[in-house]
Amino acid sequence: MLPLSDLLLLIAIGGVAWLYSSVGHAGASGYIAVLSIAGLAPQEIKPLALLLNILVATIATVQFYRAGHFSWSLFWPIALLAPPMAFLGGYIPLPIAWFKGLLGLILAASSLWLLFPIQNDEQTKPLGMPQALGIGASLGLLSGLTGTGGGIYLTPLLLFCRWAKTKTASAISAPFILVNSISGLAGVFTSGAPMPSGWFLLAIAVILGGGVGATL
């Protein structure tokens, strides 16, 4: 039997995966919040969040692709420079104060998107190559530094700038998060940071929650 606190942690992590995967995200910002409340150190949170991101983003990518919402022509320019920048961000060990400050700023800024209304979802316009490359590189670096996948910024940008419809934006964000999380975790391991113990049970929780959410 697991202690009650551990069961609550697994339920919370699984719930985050369920909610985020339903919109093409993998849940890193939610995992980070839950793991921070649980008292884990930043150096433990970063690899855990990236690992859980990989699992849920894989599920979401498959589900949204099978549903026919993925656009390769929109995805590849955004994703071209993101993985190497995510690797760089994962390799850089930020001081704890910097990590907390940057992460808090990112989570606060991403929540502000909720205050703005989305324009007509049926009318989209093309995304220029320079913009796509710049967005991908910037979000890739941020994702590696903070242990997120970049989807909390990419989806709102695609929607509010009318570069994609809602489900297309979700279908683009899921593989974007996946490639960034893989590169970011590779950077973390290259820097010598280990994977904290207890990751296996957390992985099971997000696979279950992410499978349900992405399907719905």
C-alpha positions, 0 to 999 in steps of 0.5 A, spaced: 500 500 500 502 506 498 502 512 503 495 517 502 500 522 500 503 518 494 496 516 492 494 523 492 500 525 488 499 520 483 491 522 482 493 529 481 499 527 476 494 523 472 488 528 472 493 533 469 495 528 464 488 527 462 486 535 462 492 537 458 492 531 453 485 533 451 487 539 448 493 536 445 498 538 451 502 534 455 502 537 462 509 539 464 506 546 467 501 542 471 506 537 473 511 542 475 506 545 479 504 539 483 511 536 484 513 543 487 507 543 492 509 535 493 516 538 495 521 536 490 527 540 488 527 543 481 533 539 479 528 533 480 522 536 477 525 538 470 527 531 468 521 528 471 516 533 467 520 532 461 519 524 461 512 525 463 511 530 457 514 525 452 509 519 454 503 524 454 505 527 448 506 521 444 499 519 446 496 525 444 500 526 437 498 519 435 490 520 437 490 527 433 494 525 427 489 519 427 483 524 427 486 527 421 488 534 424 495 534 423 498 539 418 506 537 416 506 544 412 505 548 418 509 543 423 516 542 420 518 550 420 516 551 427 519 544 429 526 545 425 530 549 430 526 547 436 529 540 438 537 543 438 535 549 442 531 545 447 537 540 448 541 546 449 536 549 454 536 542 458 543 542 458 544 548 462 543 547 469 540 554 472 541 556 479 535 554 483 533 562 484 533 563 476 529 557 475 524 559 480 523 566 477 523 564 470 518 558 471 514 563 475 514 568 469 512 563 464 506 560 467 504 567 469 504 569 462 501 563 459 495 564 464 494 571 461 492 568 454 486 566 457 483 573 458 483 574 451 478 572 446 479 567 440 478 570 433 474 567 428 476 560 428 474 558 421 479 564 418 486 562 418 492 566 415 499 563 413 505 563 418 511 566 414 518 562 415 522 567 419 516 567 424 516 560 424 523 559 425 524 564 430 518 562 434 520 554 434 527 556 436 525 561 442 520 556 445 525 550 444 530 554 448 524 555 454 522 548 454 529 546 455 530 551 460 524 550 464 522 542 463 516 544 459 514 542 452 513 549 449 505 548 448 503 552 453 505 558 448 505 555 441 497 553 441 495 560 444 500 563 438 497 559 433 490 561 435 490 568 437 494 570 430 489 565 426 495 561 423 491 555 425 484 552 427 483 549 434 484 542 433 490 543 428 493 547 433 492 542 438 495 537 433 501 541 431 502 542 439 503 535 441 508 533 436 512 540 438 512 538 445 514 531 444 520 533 440 522 538 445 521 534 451 526 528 448 531 533 446 530 537 453 531 530 457 537 528 452 540 535 454 539 534 462 542 527 462 548 529 458 549 534 463 549 529 468 543 529 472 539 523 474 532 521 473 529 521 480 526 515 483 519 513 483 518 515 476 515 509 474 509 510 478 508 517 475 509 514 468 503 509 469 499 515 472 500 519 466 499 514 461 492 512 463 490 519 464 493 521 457 490 516 454 483 517 456 484 525 455 487 524 448 481 520 446 476 524 449 
